[in-house]
Amino acid sequence: MKIEDVEPDKGVPELIVRVISVAPPRIITTRGGRKTQLTEVLVADETKRVVLSLWGFGKASDLSAGKVIKIKNGWAKEWKGKLQLSLGRSGEIEEIDDDETLPSLNELMSIPSKVASEE
């Protein structure tokens, strides 16, 4: 699966992407009044760029620009007109070896973002 194949409100069984950037984590108060941490990670493959929202304290602490990660059992949704990925309830991310099948960080900087209405 590639980012261009991901659709809002659908599962993401497996996706291999490169981390472009990691935003500073923010503390968010949920609708239920609980505080949690949100870290937004910009990721890309050769088809598109998209934000991966990681919820929970320390979820993105090992991520940095250039790393290659595998998203398993993730979820996609539309937020403010753009596609966003998350891990949902059962998803996970794993750093994997860079076998150089994905374009380099510099090459991925020029890839457009995935807009939810592009289906």
Secondary structure, DSSP 8 states (H G I E B T S, - for coil): --GGG--TTEEEEEEEEEEEEE---EEEE-TTS-EEEEEEEEEE-SS-EEEEEEESTTTTTT--TT-EEEEEEEEEEEETTEEEEE-TTT-EEEEE---S-S--HHHHTTS-B-BGGG-
